Amino acid sequence: MARVDALGQFSARDQDAILVRGDCRMLRVMNAVKPCRPTRHHHPLRSTLLLSCLALLAALALAGCQRSGALPLRLTNLSGHMPNLSFSLTDDQGKAVTASDYLGKVVLLYFGYTHCPDVCPLTLAHLHVVMQRLGPLADGARILFVSVDPARDTPEILHSYVTAFDPRAVGLTGSPRALERLSKDYRAAFSREPDQANGDYEVSHSAGVYIFDAQGRARVLASPAASQDDIVHDLHLLISQEAKP
């Protein structure tokens, strides 16, 4: 199974040393943009993914590696540096929905597609285990799987795909313009790779999970390097906070 590491130019020891300094985890966020499979040839759109990743890093670096609000959250802080959740898309039941339909729930926003060979199913399986570990609190969260392949991911296909992983997952799709606008809002990126001989194609896309509180405010980013324990910890705090009178 392929894995593209944006920190590949550093040794494992160097990565740990960089991550320890300042307790920032900034370089881990670089893992948030990766293709589902590596390609042998340079593709101009790949540069767009890298630039988007660097833009996200720059914005977070300006925050001085601050922690999210008063809560002792462990994941990468997004508070005040990303817009509130906002979109107008179609859910996996064919219904027009907006971000306001998910107010009151902690949202885990992920960009992917159903033909993804490895990263997407691994991420959804990972999030399913997180939800299981939350127990009854998981009812206060929703996984929103936003398709970056609207040509193939119909609402019916999305529904079958995401609910096979977790009943609290919802597939979302929309026009290419709407999907591009949403991805740019959160400095994510995706690009279609060249068609293969059989007509199939893959889509390179960001692999981070954006977590919003129940008021729709961006709180933290779970990069692919984030531990399951840290995700469970932060979700527990965010959901419990909403449950307090």
C-alpha positions as CSV (number, residue, x, y, z in Angstrom):
1,M,0.0,0.0,0.0
2,A,1.6,3.3,-1.1
3,R,2.2,6.1,1.3
4,V,3.6,9.5,0.2
5,D,5.3,11.3,3.1
6,A,5.8,15.1,2.7
7,L,8.5,14.9,5.4
8,G,10.5,12.3,3.4
9,Q,13.4,14.7,3.0
10,F,14.0,14.4,6.8
11,S,15.2,11.4,8.7
12,A,12.9,10.0,11.3
13,R,15.2,11.4,14.0
14,D,15.2,14.8,12.5
15,Q,11.4,14.8,12.2
16,D,11.0,14.0,15.9
17,A,13.5,16.7,16.8
18,I,11.6,19.3,14.7
19,L,8.3,18.3,16.1
20,V,9.6,18.4,19.7
21,R,10.9,22.0,19.3
22,G,8.2,24.4,20.4
23,D,5.7,21.5,20.7
24,C,4.2,22.6,17.5
25,R,3.4,19.6,15.2
26,M,3.6,21.9,12.2
27,L,5.5,19.6,10.0
28,R,2.9,16.8,10.7
29,V,0.4,19.0,8.9
30,M,2.4,18.7,5.7
31,N,1.2,15.1,5.6
32,A,-2.3,16.5,5.1
33,V,-1.8,16.7,1.3
34,K,-1.0,13.5,-0.4
35,P,-2.1,11.5,-3.5
36,C,-3.7,8.2,-3.0
37,R,-0.9,6.7,-5.0
38,P,2.5,8.2,-5.9
39,T,3.1,9.0,-9.6
40,R,6.4,8.6,-11.4
41,H,6.2,11.8,-13.4
42,H,5.9,15.4,-12.3
43,H,2.4,16.7,-12.8
44,P,1.8,20.5,-12.7
45,L,-1.3,20.2,-10.6
46,R,0.8,18.4,-7.9
47,S,2.5,21.8,-7.3
48,T,-0.9,23.2,-6.5
49,L,-1.4,20.7,-3.8
50,L,2.0,21.5,-2.3
51,L,1.4,25.2,-2.5
52,S,-2.0,24.8,-0.7
53,C,-0.3,22.8,2.0
54,L,2.4,25.4,2.4
55,A,-0.3,28.1,2.6
56,L,-2.0,26.2,5.4
57,L,1.3,25.8,7.2
58,A,2.0,29.5,6.9
59,A,-1.3,30.5,8.3
60,L,-0.9,28.1,11.3
61,A,2.7,29.2,11.9
62,L,1.4,32.8,12.2
63,A,-0.8,31.6,15.0
64,G,2.4,30.9,17.0
65,C,1.4,27.3,17.6
66,Q,-1.3,28.3,20.0
67,R,-3.7,25.8,21.5
68,S,-7.4,25.9,20.9
69,G,-9.2,28.2,23.3
70,A,-9.4,27.1,27.0
71,L,-9.8,23.5,26.2
72,P,-6.6,21.3,26.4
73,L,-6.9,20.1,22.8
74,R,-4.1,18.0,21.4
75,L,-4.5,18.3,17.6
76,T,-3.3,21.1,15.4
77,N,-5.1,24.3,16.4
78,L,-7.3,26.0,13.7
79,S,-9.3,28.3,16.0
80,G,-9.6,31.8,14.5
81,H,-7.6,30.8,11.5
82,M,-10.2,29.1,9.4
83,P,-13.7,30.2,8.5
84,N,-16.8,28.7,10.1
85,L,-18.2,25.7,8.3
86,S,-20.1,26.9,5.3
87,F,-21.4,25.0,2.2
88,S,-24.4,24.3,0.0
89,L,-24.2,20.7,-1.3
90,T,-26.2,17.6,-1.9
91,D,-26.2,14.8,0.7
92,D,-26.2,11.0,0.0
93,Q,-30.0,11.0,0.1
94,G,-30.1,13.4,-2.8
95,K,-31.2,16.3,-0.5
96,A,-29.9,19.8,-0.7
97,V,-28.1,20.6,2.6
98,T,-26.1,23.4,4.1
99,A,-23.7,23.6,7.0
100,S,-26.5,24.9,9.2
101,D,-28.1,21.4,8.9
102,Y,-25.3,20.1,11.0
103,L,-25.2,22.7,13.7
104,G,-25.4,21.1,17.1
105,K,-23.1,18.3,16.0
106,V,-19.3,18.2,16.1
107,V,-18.3,17.8,12.4
108,L,-15.4,15.8,11.0
109,L,-14.9,17.1,7.5
110,Y,-12.9,14.9,5.0
111,F,-12.3,15.3,1.3
112,G,-12.1,12.0,-0.6
113,Y,-13.8,9.8,-3.2
114,T,-15.2,6.3,-3.4
115,H,-12.7,5.0,-5.9
116,C,-9.8,5.9,-3.7
117,P,-7.6,2.8,-3.5
118,D,-6.1,3.3,0.0
119,V,-6.1,6.6,1.9
120,C,-9.8,7.1,2.0
121,P,-10.9,3.7,3.2
122,L,-8.1,3.7,5.8
123,T,-9.1,7.1,7.0
124,L,-12.8,6.1,7.3
125,A,-12.0,2.9,9.0
126,H,-9.8,4.9,11.4
127,L,-12.6,7.3,12.1
128,H,-15.1,4.4,12.7
129,V,-12.8,3.1,15.5
130,V,-12.7,6.6,16.9
131,M,-16.5,6.7,16.9
132,Q,-16.7,3.3,18.6
133,R,-14.3,4.5,21.3
134,L,-16.5,7.5,22.0
135,G,-19.4,5.3,22.9
136,P,-22.7,7.1,23.3
137,L,-20.9,10.5,22.8
138,A,-20.5,9.6,19.1
139,D,-24.1,10.5,18.5
140,G,-23.0,14.1,19.0
141,A,-20.7,13.9,16.0
142,R,-21.0,13.5,12.2
143,I,-18.4,12.5,9.6
144,L,-18.9,14.5,6.4
145,F,-17.2,12.8,3.5
146,V,-17.0,15.4,0.7
147,S,-16.5,13.8,-2.7
148,V,-13.7,15.2,-4.9
149,D,-14.9,13.1,-7.8
150,P,-18.5,14.2,-8.5
151,A,-18.5,12.7,-12.0
152,R,-18.5,9.2,-10.5
153,D,-19.7,9.7,-6.9
154,T,-23.5,9.9,-7.1
155,P,-25.5,10.3,-3.9
156,E,-26.5,6.6,-4.1
157,I,-22.9,5.4,-4.5
158,L,-21.8,7.8,-1.7
159,H,-24.4,6.5,0.7
160,S,-23.5,2.8,0.2
161,Y,-19.8,3.7,0.6
162,V,-19.8,5.8,3.7
163,T,-22.4,3.9,5.6
164,A,-20.4,0.7,5.1
165,F,-17.8,2.3,7.4
166,D,-20.0,4.1,10.0
167,P,-23.7,5.0,10.3
168,R,-22.8,8.5,11.4
169,A,-21.0,9.2,8.1
170,V,-22.7,11.3,5.5
171,G,-21.6,11.6,1.9
172,L,-21.7,15.0,0.2
173,T,-21.4,16.0,-3.4
174,G,-22.1,19.1,-5.5
175,S,-21.0,21.0,-8.6
176,P,-17.3,21.2,-9.4
177,R,-17.4,24.9,-8.6
178,A,-19.0,24.3,-5.2
179,L,-16.5,21.6,-4.3
180,E,-13.6,23.8,-5.3
181,R,-14.9,26.7,-3.3
182,L,-15.3,24.6,-0.2
183,S,-11.8,23.1,-0.5
184,K,-10.2,26.5,-1.0
185,D,-12.0,27.8,2.1
186,Y,-10.1,25.3,4.2
187,R,-6.9,25.4,2.1
188,A,-7.4,21.8,1.0
189,A,-6.7,20.8,-2.6
190,F,-7.5,18.0,-5.1
191,S,-6.7,17.3,-8.7
192,R,-7.6,14.6,-11.2
193,E,-4.7,12.5,-12.4
194,P,-4.3,11.6,-16.2
195,D,-6.6,8.8,-17.4
196,Q,-5.2,5.3,-17.4
197,A,-5.3,3.0,-20.5
198,N,-8.6,1.5,-19.3
199,G,-10.2,4.9,-18.8
200,D,-10.0,4.9,-15.0
201,Y,-8.3,7.7,-13.1
202,E,-7.3,8.6,-9.6
203,V,-7.7,11.9,-7.8
204,S,-4.9,13.4,-5.6
205,H,-6.4,15.1,-2.6
206,S,-5.8,16.5,0.9
207,A,-5.9,13.8,3.6
208,G,-6.5,15.8,6.7
209,V,-9.6,15.7,8.8
210,Y,-11.0,19.2,9.7
211,I,-12.9,19.2,13.0
212,F,-15.6,21.8,13.8
213,D,-17.4,22.3,17.0
214,A,-21.1,22.2,17.4
215,Q,-21.4,25.9,16.5
216,G,-19.6,25.3,13.2
217,R,-16.3,26.8,14.2
218,A,-13.1,25.3,13.0
219,R,-11.2,24.0,16.0
220,V,-8.5,21.4,15.1
221,L,-7.0,19.5,12.2
222,A,-6.2,15.8,12.5
223,S,-3.4,15.1,10.0
224,P,-2.8,11.5,8.9
225,A,0.0,11.4,11.5
226,A,-2.4,12.2,14.3
227,S,-2.9,9.4,16.8
228,Q,-6.2,7.8,17.4
229,D,-5.9,8.7,21.1
230,D,-5.5,12.4,20.4
231,I,-8.6,12.4,18.1
232,V,-10.7,10.6,20.7
233,H,-9.4,13.0,23.4
234,D,-10.3,16.2,21.4
235,L,-13.7,14.9,20.2
236,H,-14.6,13.9,23.7
237,L,-13.8,17.4,25.0
238,L,-15.7,19.2,22.1
239,I,-18.8,17.0,22.3
240,S,-18.9,17.1,26.2
241,Q,-18.6,20.9,26.1
242,E,-21.7,21.1,23.9
243,A,-23.6,18.7,26.2
244,K,-23.1,21.0,29.2
245,P,-26.1,23.2,30.2
